[in-house]
Amino acid sequence: MKKVAFLGGGKIGKAMAEHVMENKSADIAFVYDPFIKDTSICGAKVVSKLDAGMLEGLDLVVECATAEVLKEYAEMALAFCDVMPFSMTAFRDDAWRECVEKAAAAHGTSVYLPHGAILGLDGISDGQSVLTEVSIETIKNPKSLGREDAVRTVVYEGPTREAAGLYPRNVNVHAAVALAGIGFDRTHSKIISDPDVNTNTHLIHLAGQGIDFTIRVSSFSEGGVSGKYVPLSACGSLDRVLGGFGFRFV
Ligand SMILES: NC(=O)c1ccc[n+]([C@@H]2O[C@H](COP(=O)([O-])OP(=O)(O)OC[C@H]3O[C@@H](n4cnc5c(N)ncnc54)[C@H](O)[C@@H]3O)[C@@H](O)[C@H]2O)c1
C-alpha cells in the first residue's frame, strides 16, 4: 500500500485523510500541521515538526496548507517522493517553479497538479500550444476575501501574477489556469467581492487558434477559503494519483 503524508490538516486535508482512512487506499504516515491541537485527525497522526528524515519511504506528499508551506517543503519532498500541491499561487514565483521542476527531474519524481476548485485543467494544458487569450473572473463573498464590502466591488483587475501575490489563498484557480495555459503575465484576472453571494464562482474564458472554451464553476461557500466542491475534487485527484483498477477517469 502507498504511503502518503499531508502538509495541512484543514478543510481539504481532513477530507482527504478521512477519505483515505475510509477506503483504506493508502497508509497515512502523518499530517503535518502545527496549528492542530489534537494528536490525530481521522485516525492519522498529527505532527507539529517536519524534517527530511520523516519523508523517507513516502510515495506522496500532499500539500494543503499555504503557499509558504509549499515553497518551504516542495523541493525537499521531491528528493524522496511525488508531491501534489493545492496552494497553486506559490507558482507565481518563476525562479522557484524552475527549481521545483529541476528537483523533480533530478530525482525522477512528479508534481501532480490537481484541478482543485475548477474543471478541465488537463484540457487547458492539452490546448496550451494554440491558446492566445485567457481570462478568469472570480466572484466571492467579501468574507471569503477577508474584506467587508457592503456593495459589489471589483477588488482587482489585471495580470494573474499580481492577483496571486495579493490574494494567495483565494485565487488558486487563477494560478492553476495560468500554469496550465499561457502563464501568469498573459492571463487576465478579475476578482469581484459581492456581499449578496454565498458561492465561489469562477468564469473562465480561453480562446486560441480554432478553439474557444467557456468554463463556469460555482460552488457553495461554507466559510473558509474552499467551497463545497474542493474536498470532493481533492479526494478524486488523490485517488487518481494513488492508482487502482477498473474504470478510471483521467
Ligand atoms: N487549488 C485549488 O483550486 C484550491 C482550492 C481551494 C483551496 N486551495 C488552497 O489549498 C490550501 C488548503 O485549503 P483549505 O481549505 O484546506 O484551508 P484551511 O484553512 O481549512 O486549512 C489549511 C491548514 O493549513 C494549516 N497550516 C497553516 N500554516 C501551516 C504551516 N506553516 N505548516 C503546516 N500547516 C499549516 C492550518 O493550520 C490549517 O489547518 C490553501 O492554501 C488554499 O488556498 C486551493
The ligand as an SDF file (V2000), in Angstrom:
LIG
                    3D

 44 48  0  0  0  0  0  0  0  0999 V2000
   -6.1400   24.5130   -5.9820 N   0  0  0  0  0  0  0  0  0  0  0  0
   -7.3650   24.9440   -5.6870 C   0  0  0  0  0  0  0  0  0  0  0  0
   -8.2660   25.0500   -6.5330 O   0  0  0  0  0  0  0  0  0  0  0  0
   -7.6630   25.3200   -4.2610 C   0  0  0  0  0  0  0  0  0  0  0  0
   -8.9700   25.4630   -3.8530 C   0  0  0  0  0  0  0  0  0  0  0  0
   -9.2170   25.7820   -2.5230 C   0  0  0  0  0  0  0  0  0  0  0  0
   -8.1630   25.9940   -1.6420 C   0  0  0  0  0  0  0  0  0  0  0  0
   -6.8980   25.8960   -2.0810 N   0  0  0  0  0  0  0  0  0  0  0  0
   -5.7610   26.1050   -1.2090 C   0  0  0  0  0  0  0  0  0  0  0  0
   -5.4720   24.8980   -0.5330 O   0  0  0  0  0  0  0  0  0  0  0  0
   -4.9190   25.1840    0.7580 C   0  0  0  0  0  0  0  0  0  0  0  0
   -5.7400   24.4710    1.8350 C   0  0  0  0  0  0  0  0  0  0  0  0
   -7.0940   24.8950    1.7920 O   0  0  0  0  0  0  0  0  0  0  0  0
   -8.1120   24.5640    2.9890 P   0  0  0  0  0  0  0  0  0  0  0  0
   -9.4620   24.9870    2.5400 O   0  0  0  0  0  0  0  0  0  0  0  0
   -7.8750   23.2120    3.4880 O   0  0  0  0  0  0  0  0  0  0  0  0
   -7.5940   25.6420    4.0450 O   0  0  0  0  0  0  0  0  0  0  0  0
   -7.7630   25.5610    5.6400 P   0  0  0  0  0  0  0  0  0  0  0  0
   -7.5140   26.9540    6.1270 O   0  0  0  0  0  0  0  0  0  0  0  0
   -9.0240   24.8990    6.0210 O   0  0  0  0  0  0  0  0  0  0  0  0
   -6.5560   24.6060    6.0910 O   0  0  0  0  0  0  0  0  0  0  0  0
   -5.2130   24.9840    5.9980 C   0  0  0  0  0  0  0  0  0  0  0  0
   -4.4620   24.2380    7.0820 C   0  0  0  0  0  0  0  0  0  0  0  0
   -3.0760   24.5430    6.9410 O   0  0  0  0  0  0  0  0  0  0  0  0
   -2.5370   24.6760    8.2450 C   0  0  0  0  0  0  0  0  0  0  0  0
   -1.3180   25.4770    8.2180 N   0  0  0  0  0  0  0  0  0  0  0  0
   -1.1870   26.8200    8.2190 C   0  0  0  0  0  0  0  0  0  0  0  0
    0.1130   27.1510    8.2640 N   0  0  0  0  0  0  0  0  0  0  0  0
    0.8110   25.9910    8.3120 C   0  0  0  0  0  0  0  0  0  0  0  0
    2.1820   25.6870    8.4030 C   0  0  0  0  0  0  0  0  0  0  0  0
    3.1080   26.6540    8.4540 N   0  0  0  0  0  0  0  0  0  0  0  0
    2.5570   24.3920    8.4060 N   0  0  0  0  0  0  0  0  0  0  0  0
    1.6290   23.3870    8.3350 C   0  0  0  0  0  0  0  0  0  0  0  0
    0.3000   23.6270    8.3050 N   0  0  0  0  0  0  0  0  0  0  0  0
   -0.1000   24.9150    8.2780 C   0  0  0  0  0  0  0  0  0  0  0  0
   -3.6500   25.3400    9.0510 C   0  0  0  0  0  0  0  0  0  0  0  0
   -3.4620   25.1140   10.4480 O   0  0  0  0  0  0  0  0  0  0  0  0
   -4.8910   24.6650    8.5030 C   0  0  0  0  0  0  0  0  0  0  0  0
   -5.2420   23.5360    9.2710 O   0  0  0  0  0  0  0  0  0  0  0  0
   -4.9450   26.7110    0.8870 C   0  0  0  0  0  0  0  0  0  0  0  0
   -3.6910   27.2530    0.5190 O   0  0  0  0  0  0  0  0  0  0  0  0
   -5.9890   27.1370   -0.1200 C   0  0  0  0  0  0  0  0  0  0  0  0
   -5.7980   28.4530   -0.5710 O   0  0  0  0  0  0  0  0  0  0  0  0
   -6.6270   25.5290   -3.3720 C   0  0  0  0  0  0  0  0  0  0  0  0
  1  2  1  0
  2  3  2  0
  2  4  1  0
  4  5  1  0
  4 44  2  0
  5  6  2  0
  6  7  1  0
  7  8  2  0
  8  9  1  0
  8 44  1  0
  9 10  1  0
  9 42  1  0
 10 11  1  0
 11 12  1  0
 11 40  1  0
 12 13  1  0
 13 14  1  0
 14 15  2  0
 14 16  1  0
 14 17  1  0
 17 18  1  0
 18 19  2  0
 18 20  1  0
 18 21  1  0
 21 22  1  0
 22 23  1  0
 23 24  1  0
 23 38  1  0
 24 25  1  0
 25 26  1  0
 25 36  1  0
 26 27  1  0
 26 35  1  0
 27 28  2  0
 28 29  1  0
 29 30  1  0
 29 35  2  0
 30 31  1  0
 30 32  2  0
 32 33  1  0
 33 34  2  0
 34 35  1  0
 36 37  1  0
 36 38  1  0
 38 39  1  0
 40 41  1  0
 40 42  1  0
 42 43  1  0
M  CHG  2   8   1  16  -1
M  END
$$$$
